[in-house]
Amino acid sequence: MAMIDILGVRHAYDLTAPTPSTPVLVFIHGWLLSRGYWQPLIERLAPAYQCLAYDLRGFGDSQQCQNSQPSDGKTLELAGSDSASVAVSRYTPAAYAQDLAILLQHLNISSAWVIGHSLGGSIGLWAASQMPECVKGAICINAGGGIYLKEEFERFRSAGQQMLKLRPRWLSYLPFIDLLFSRAQVVRPIDRVWCRQRLIDFVIAHPEAALASLLDSTTEAEVNKLPQVVSQIEQPVYFIAGARDSIMAPKYVRHLASFHRLFQVDGDNVIEIPDCGHLAMLEQPDAVAGAIHSLLDRHAK
């Protein structure tokens, strides 16, 4: 693990050895997760490509500095948290994409494909929009949307807020509690090591980042903005969906994908994986790695 300061926050990242192939594959994790979940894919892809995985600000080993201040003065209350208030503007997908731009610049990476899971997919789309010279393409895994359903989003946001308020720090010490994560959001139970990791990441996520990234990415304005972002991206964009994903159903993945030119031309920018839920990179790593290899080969120079 290496560390870099990005806008006052120490960010953790892992970078595999260089390879003759370009571009570098950049992996962006989802909400309440961390860079470790990309390990199964990186093991399958690193022999051919250099791979970069990093923790988003406030998650995993990239914890928010205690003296950080909101950039625009907007705050949100989080009862029961370690922080009295949280910043809003620092945690939009666009803001996270700016963090990524700084990381890529620091590492002298000028040619990359971004691969994002769930919230990380939205961040990857913003990165492709903001850095067209550097980001050569994007692959979104279990990511889609672009339709604001008011009642559903309000329930989702409320449930997320309650979950964050009630999570105790001592939860990770209870025996077998990690097994609760073995079937959550997946079709088949995941390995025990990933259950434990999901529990750890859930507990240690910084209250500010956990709450604000949830709320900032699910506002009506933000949701409606995402299709516009996709429609403006000139680089190739692909979507990998879990056929039985209960969080991001394939119909919502296809909806967002439909705004990109590749879908409009021949509709082949969505790959649906059978018997797969919301953690495709853990549930079906061979299928996901094979799809990524195929897509990269398609656009190899």
N, C-alpha and C positions, 0 to 999 in steps of 0.2 A: 504494500500500500504506500502510495506517495501522497503528499499534501501540497496544496497551493492556496494562496489567499486570493479570494475573489470578492471584491467590494466589502472587505472587512470580515469575511467569513472563511474559515479554513475548510477547504473542500478536499475530500478523499477521492482518489482515483487509482485505477489499475490499468496499466498499458502493457500489452504483450510485445514481444520482440518484433522488429520490422520484418517484412517479407517483401519479395520482389513485386507482389501484386499491389495495385492501388485500386480503390481508395482505402482509407482507414474506416473500419466499422465502429460507429459510436453508439453505445447502448444507453438508453435513458429509461430508468425505472418508473413505476407508477406510485400512486398515493400510498403512504404508510409502508412502503417497501424500501429496498436498498439495492446497491449494485450487485450483491452476491447472487441474485436470482438468475443472472445472465451466465453463470458459470457453465451450465450444461451446453448452452449454445456456443460459448466461446471455446470450449474444449473441442467442439466439432468444426469450428470455423477458423480458429487461430492458426492451424497449419498452413492455411492459404492466405489469410488476411491478418494484418495487424488490427487488434481490437482494443478499444478504449471503453471502460465502464467507470462511471463515477456516481457519487451520491449527491442528489439534489440538496440544495441549501435547506438545513433543518432536519434532514433524514439520514439514517445510517450514521456514518462517521463524520458527516458534514454538519456539525452542530452550529446553531446560531450564536454569534458572540453576544455576551450578556449586555454589552453597552451599546448595541446597535439601536438606531433610531429610525422611526418611520420616515420615508422619503417625502411624504406629502401631508403628514399630520393626521391622516385618517386612522381611526382605531376601532377595534372590536373587543367587546368584553368576553372573557372566557372564564366562567365561574369554576373555581376549584383548580385552576392552573397555577403554574409557578410564575406566570407573568400577568400583570394587571391589565395589560392591553396588548393588542397585536397589530402589526402593520398590514394594510391591505395591498397596496400597490406593488410591494416587493415580491408577491407570490402569484402573479398571473402567469399563464403559460408564456406570454411574450417576455416577461421579466426573466423567467428561468431560461429562455432561449438566449437572452443577452448574457447570462452567466456562462452558458455553453460557448458563446462566441469568444469570451475572454479566455476560457480554458483552451480552446483550440488554438487561439493565437499564441498563448504561452507555450504550448507544446509544438508549435510550428507545423500544425496540421492544416494543409491547404486544400486537401481533397478528401472528402468524407461522405459516407452514406450514414444517415441517422436512422436508428432502429429503436422505436419507442413503444413501451407497453402502457396501455390505458391512458392515464394522464400524461405519461411520457410520450405517447403518440401525438397528443396535441402540442406538446413542447417541441417535438421534432418537426411538426408542420410549420410552426412559427419560425423555427431555425432555418428551414428550407426557404421560407419567405424572406427572412431577414438577411441570409447569407447565400445568395444564389451562386456566387463565384466559388465558394468553398464547399457547400453541400450539393453533391451531385445527384442525390436522390434520397427518398425517405420510404421507410417501411413501417407501417403502424400495426401493432399486434394487439388484438382485443381492444381496439380504439375506433371510435366512430362518433355518431351523434349529429349535432347540427340542427336538432329539432327541440324547441323549448316547450315541454309539456308542464305547465305551471304546477298542477297539483302533484305530479310525480316528482318534480325537482324539489318542491317544498318538503315533501316527505323524506326524500333522500338527504337533503341538507339537515333537516331536523334530526334524523336518525344518526347522522354522522356527528353532529354536535353533541348529542347526548352520549354517544359512545366515547367521545374524547373526554367529556367531563367526568365520566365515571371510571375511567381506566386508572387503577392504582399501580404505583410503581412496584409494589411487592408481588404483583400478579405472576411475574415470570418465575417466582420461587415456588409456586404451588406444584406439587407432583402431578404429572400427567395432564396439566392444563393445556399444554401445547397440542394435545390430540384434538382439541376443539377446532383447530385450524386445519386438520387433515382433510376434511371434506368441505370446508367453506369455499364456495365459489368455484369448485372443481367438479368434474364428472367422476373421476376415480381418485381415491385417496392418494395424497402425495407422500413421499418419503418422510420419515420422522424428522430428519435433519432440517427439512424445509418447514415443517410445522413449528419446530423450535425457533427457526430464524424469523418466521412471520410473527411469532409471539414477541420476540426481542424487539423487532423493528416497530411493532405496534406500541410497545411500552416506552421505548426511548425516543420516539419522534418528538421533536421540540413542539411544545404547545402552540407557539406562534405560527410555525410553519404548517403544522397539521391542520389547524383550524382555517387559517387564511387561504391556504392553497385549495382547500375544499370549497370554501365560499367564493373565492375569486374565479375559479374555473367553472362555476355552475350558475352564474348570474345569467339573466335573460340576454343581456347585451353580449356577454362572452360566448354563449352558446350560439347565438345567431351570427356572430362574427366569424366563426370557424369555417363555414362553407365558403365565405368570401375569400378567406385566406387560401383555402384549397384551390379555388378557381383561378387564383392569380399565380400559382406555382407553375413555373415552366418545366422544372425538372420532373423526372418520373416519380410518381407516388403510388405505392402499393399498400394494400390492406390484407392482413391475415386475421381471419375470424374463427372463433370456436363455434362449431355448429350448435353447441348446447350451452353457450355462454349466457348466464342469467343476469349478468351485469350489463353487458353490451351485446345485445342480440344481433345476429347477422343482418337483419333488415335495417338496423341503424348504422351498421358499418357500411352497407351498400349505399345508404342514403348519402353519407358524407363522401364516399368514394365517387358518387355520381357527379360531383361538381368538378372533378379533375378531367382534363382533356383525354387521358387514356381510357377512362370509362366511356366518355362520350364518343370516342372513335370506335372501339370494339368491345367495351365492357369487360376487359380481361384483367383489371387491376385489383380484383378481390379474389383471394384464395381462402376457401372454407375448409377447415380441418374437422373431420368427423370425430365423434366421441371426445370432444374437447370443450372445456369450460373457459374460465376467465384467466387462467394461468398457463397459456399455451406453451411457453418456454420451459415449464416444468413438466406439464402433462404429456406433451408430444414433442420433445426436443428434436428427434430425428426428422419428423415431418416439417417442423419449422426451419431447421437448418437446411434441409433439402430445398425448401421453397426459396430461402434466401440465396443459396448457391445458384439456383436456376435463374432468379431475377438478376443477380449480379452478372452472371454469364451473358444474359440477354443484352446487357448494356456495356459489356466490356469493350474497350477500344481495341 
